[in-house]
Amino acid sequence: MSERTMLVDASGNRYLFDAVFSSSHALNVKITDHPVQTGAAVADHAFIEPETV
């Protein structure tokens, strides 16, 4: 979330601040699975998905 804030001091000077006040990111791991004819699916590999911001 980016916000802009304008500050005007007593002598009339203007200052514009552009800042990010908070951010979040997510990191997910995808586990592959292979169905088998009988029983539960077999998981034999995992890989990290690209990080999102």
Steps between C-alpha positions, in 0.01 A plus 500: 500500500659826388393837634593855413509769767542873439662706774501880490718677755450849649702674226291342222746232388330185375633149550349192337568165665433179310547194719398140549367455852434127488561205272448127509633203311411136455720199438331175398627147450328279243505127570464280196281194517461197279180301526546127522255229406414411862570682823606857564677725250880494516686827565862484387606858440438860613601832350483861613263720300605858415462741790218753481510848652 
